[in-house]
Every structure is written in C-alpha cells, then in structure tokens.
Amino acid sequence: MNDSLAAAEKAMLEALGSHPEGRGRVRYARLVPAPRGSIGDYRYGTTLITAHRAGGETVTVAGDAWEDTP
C-alpha cells in the first residue's frame, strides 16, 4: 500500500524486474472502517496501470489490460 501512484508503480516494476516473467497491477484502494473489534477491510477500485514481463522485457499499459496481456 502506498499513497503515491509513482512510488507504487516504481515498486511494482522493481518487483517484476527481479523475475524473468510475471505480471502486476497498481489499483486504487481505500480502507473501510470495520465494526468495533474487527479488522478493517480494503475496497479496491480502478486499475491505474498494468504491466507484464516476458523474455526479460517489461511492458506497461495504462488501465486494466489483463485480457490483452500474454
């Protein structure tokens, strides 16, 4: 979790860069208060950026592109 889109994107790309292949995404999320004595819950919203890595190359796509990535 991060409140900076740039920092979140950088962390995702660094994590992908440490593996030969994979995929990731940065999504908007907010913490929803829970009833007393419970743990809060995250509600996820819009995907801000999607990335996939294969053959040593990382490709980023604005928005949610899961169906379009190999």
Z-matrix of the N, CA and C atoms (Angstrom, degrees):
N
C 1 1.440
C 2 1.518 1 108.72
N 3 1.329 2 114.15 1 139.29
C 4 1.449 3 120.29 2 -179.14
C 5 1.509 4 108.06 3 -155.28
N 6 1.321 5 117.52 4 145.16
C 7 1.460 6 119.30 5 179.07
C 8 1.518 7 112.04 6 -94.80
N 9 1.322 8 117.76 7 10.96
C 10 1.462 9 122.70 8 179.03
C 11 1.523 10 109.06 9 -121.19
N 12 1.325 11 117.10 10 120.50
C 13 1.462 12 121.01 11 178.18
C 14 1.519 13 110.48 12 -59.93
N 15 1.329 14 117.45 13 -43.83
C 16 1.467 15 120.93 14 -178.74
C 17 1.525 16 111.26 15 -61.67
N 18 1.328 17 117.39 16 -43.90
C 19 1.468 18 120.86 17 179.84
C 20 1.528 19 110.92 18 -67.13
N 21 1.321 20 117.15 19 -39.22
C 22 1.465 21 120.82 20 179.16
C 23 1.528 22 110.60 21 -65.65
N 24 1.338 23 116.34 22 -42.75
C 25 1.461 24 120.47 23 178.61
C 26 1.526 25 110.08 24 -63.40
N 27 1.321 26 117.53 25 -44.10
C 28 1.460 27 121.76 26 179.90
C 29 1.525 28 110.84 27 -60.92
N 30 1.335 29 117.50 28 -44.76
C 31 1.462 30 121.36 29 179.63
C 32 1.527 31 111.15 30 -62.81
N 33 1.334 32 117.16 31 -41.21
C 34 1.462 33 120.41 32 178.85
C 35 1.529 34 110.16 33 -63.64
N 36 1.326 35 117.32 34 -45.23
C 37 1.462 36 120.45 35 -178.19
C 38 1.530 37 111.39 36 -67.18
N 39 1.335 38 117.97 37 -36.24
C 40 1.467 39 120.68 38 175.83
C 41 1.524 40 110.80 39 -64.41
N 42 1.326 41 116.61 40 -41.11
C 43 1.465 42 120.30 41 178.64
C 44 1.530 43 110.50 42 -65.09
N 45 1.321 44 117.37 43 -43.70
C 46 1.465 45 120.33 44 178.20
C 47 1.519 46 110.87 45 -64.00
N 48 1.325 47 116.62 46 -38.19
C 49 1.463 48 121.22 47 -178.37
C 50 1.514 49 113.77 48 -64.30
N 51 1.323 50 117.23 49 -18.43
C 52 1.461 51 120.40 50 -179.37
C 53 1.527 52 112.45 51 -88.38
N 54 1.328 53 117.19 52 3.34
C 55 1.471 54 122.23 53 179.76
C 56 1.530 55 109.27 54 -128.91
N 57 1.335 56 117.63 55 149.73
C 58 1.462 57 119.58 56 179.80
C 59 1.527 58 113.26 57 -66.88
N 60 1.329 59 116.60 58 -28.94
C 61 1.464 60 119.57 59 177.11
C 62 1.522 61 110.08 60 -154.75
N 63 1.309 62 116.24 61 160.60
C 64 1.457 63 121.74 62 179.58
C 65 1.518 64 110.54 63 158.65
N 66 1.315 65 115.45 64 -174.14
C 67 1.459 66 119.94 65 177.67
C 68 1.525 67 108.96 66 -152.01
N 69 1.309 68 115.43 67 157.86
C 70 1.451 69 120.59 68 -179.13
C 71 1.518 70 110.69 69 -157.52
N 72 1.316 71 114.95 70 170.89
C 73 1.454 72 118.89 71 177.73
C 74 1.516 73 109.56 72 -154.37
N 75 1.312 74 114.70 73 154.42
C 76 1.456 75 122.51 74 175.90
C 77 1.520 76 106.12 75 -111.78
N 78 1.337 77 115.30 76 123.24
C 79 1.466 78 120.56 77 -177.87
C 80 1.514 79 110.42 78 -121.91
N 81 1.315 80 114.92 79 151.82
C 82 1.458 81 121.15 80 171.41
C 83 1.523 82 107.40 81 -70.71
N 84 1.329 83 116.89 82 135.25
C 85 1.457 84 120.78 83 177.77
C 86 1.523 85 109.20 84 -144.00
N 87 1.312 86 115.75 85 151.54
C 88 1.466 87 120.49 86 175.54
C 89 1.511 88 108.65 87 -140.75
N 90 1.320 89 115.41 88 148.12
C 91 1.452 90 121.32 89 179.54
C 92 1.521 91 109.09 90 -86.32
N 93 1.323 92 115.87 91 126.96
C 94 1.458 93 121.97 92 179.67
C 95 1.530 94 108.03 93 -99.85
N 96 1.329 95 116.97 94 127.56
C 97 1.469 96 118.85 95 178.60
C 98 1.525 97 111.24 96 -57.95
N 99 1.323 98 114.51 97 145.81
C 100 1.462 99 120.42 98 179.71
C 101 1.523 100 109.45 99 -109.80
N 102 1.327 101 116.66 100 161.38
C 103 1.469 102 119.69 101 174.99
C 104 1.528 103 109.81 102 -58.63
N 105 1.315 104 116.24 103 156.72
C 106 1.465 105 120.55 104 -179.49
C 107 1.521 106 111.49 105 -50.26
N 108 1.334 107 115.07 106 135.61
C 109 1.455 108 120.25 107 177.85
C 110 1.522 109 114.47 108 83.50
N 111 1.327 110 117.19 109 -1.87
C 112 1.459 111 120.60 110 -179.55
C 113 1.530 112 109.86 111 -107.27
N 114 1.291 113 114.32 112 165.75
C 115 1.461 114 120.89 113 175.84
C 116 1.525 115 107.98 114 -90.21
N 117 1.347 116 116.72 115 140.68
C 118 1.466 117 120.91 116 178.69
C 119 1.520 118 111.52 117 -63.28
N 120 1.288 119 116.24 118 166.59
C 121 1.457 120 122.61 119 -177.08
C 122 1.512 121 108.89 120 -130.11
N 123 1.333 122 117.38 121 144.42
C 124 1.456 123 121.06 122 176.91
C 125 1.515 124 110.27 123 -92.09
N 126 1.299 125 116.50 124 138.72
C 127 1.466 126 123.39 125 172.13
C 128 1.516 127 106.60 126 -109.90
N 129 1.317 128 115.73 127 125.84
C 130 1.450 129 120.68 128 -177.01
C 131 1.511 130 110.60 129 -100.69
N 132 1.317 131 114.92 130 144.77
C 133 1.458 132 121.07 131 -178.83
C 134 1.513 133 111.05 132 -125.31
N 135 1.296 134 115.47 133 -135.19
C 136 1.450 135 124.14 134 -174.05
C 137 1.529 136 112.92 135 -58.49
N 138 1.323 137 115.81 136 137.69
C 139 1.457 138 120.88 137 170.91
C 140 1.516 139 107.27 138 -81.89
N 141 1.322 140 116.60 139 124.14
C 142 1.455 141 121.26 140 -175.15
C 143 1.523 142 112.65 141 -89.91
N 144 1.326 143 116.53 142 -36.43
C 145 1.468 144 120.80 143 177.81
C 146 1.523 145 108.94 144 -153.06
N 147 1.327 146 115.86 145 144.87
C 148 1.454 147 123.33 146 178.41
C 149 1.521 148 107.31 147 -124.13
N 150 1.319 149 117.70 148 144.87
C 151 1.464 150 120.76 149 177.21
C 152 1.520 151 109.11 150 -140.95
N 153 1.333 152 115.70 151 150.17
C 154 1.454 153 120.34 152 172.04
C 155 1.520 154 108.59 153 -138.24
N 156 1.318 155 114.79 154 151.44
C 157 1.457 156 121.16 155 -176.73
C 158 1.518 157 108.57 156 -129.55
N 159 1.332 158 116.28 157 129.86
C 160 1.459 159 122.47 158 176.73
C 161 1.525 160 107.75 159 -154.50
N 162 1.298 161 116.67 160 143.88
C 163 1.458 162 120.78 161 178.34
C 164 1.522 163 113.22 162 60.56
N 165 1.333 164 117.37 163 27.31
C 166 1.460 165 120.77 164 178.87
C 167 1.512 166 115.34 165 81.07
N 168 1.333 167 117.65 166 3.84
C 169 1.456 168 121.33 167 179.22
C 170 1.523 169 110.51 168 -118.00
N 171 1.335 170 115.63 169 140.62
C 172 1.457 171 121.48 170 177.76
C 173 1.515 172 109.27 171 -109.91
N 174 1.322 173 116.35 172 132.55
C 175 1.457 174 122.72 173 178.65
C 176 1.524 175 107.43 174 -119.26
N 177 1.336 176 116.87 175 130.51
C 178 1.465 177 120.63 176 177.32
C 179 1.518 178 109.84 177 -109.37
N 180 1.330 179 115.29 178 148.56
C 181 1.461 180 122.63 179 179.87
C 182 1.528 181 107.71 180 -135.74
N 183 1.312 182 116.98 181 130.96
C 184 1.468 183 119.95 182 175.84
C 185 1.514 184 109.26 183 -67.27
N 186 1.308 185 116.97 184 137.53
C 187 1.465 186 121.30 185 179.02
C 188 1.506 187 111.91 186 83.25
N 189 1.329 188 116.13 187 -164.12
C 190 1.448 189 122.87 188 -176.86
C 191 1.514 190 109.63 189 -98.04
N 192 1.315 191 116.29 190 118.22
C 193 1.469 192 120.04 191 -175.88
C 194 1.516 193 111.32 192 -129.40
N 195 1.332 194 118.85 193 32.09
C 196 1.460 195 119.77 194 -176.75
C 197 1.526 196 112.12 195 -57.00
N 198 1.292 197 118.35 196 -40.71
C 199 1.462 198 120.31 197 -178.11
C 200 1.506 199 111.97 198 -70.90
N 201 1.339 200 117.40 199 -21.61
C 202 1.453 201 121.17 200 -176.85
C 203 1.520 202 113.76 201 -94.58
N 204 1.328 203 118.34 202 -6.71
C 205 1.459 204 120.32 203 -178.25
C 206 1.507 205 110.58 204 -98.15
N 207 1.319 206 116.46 205 144.67
C 208 1.478 207 119.67 206 -179.32
C 209 1.514 208 112.26 207 -68.34
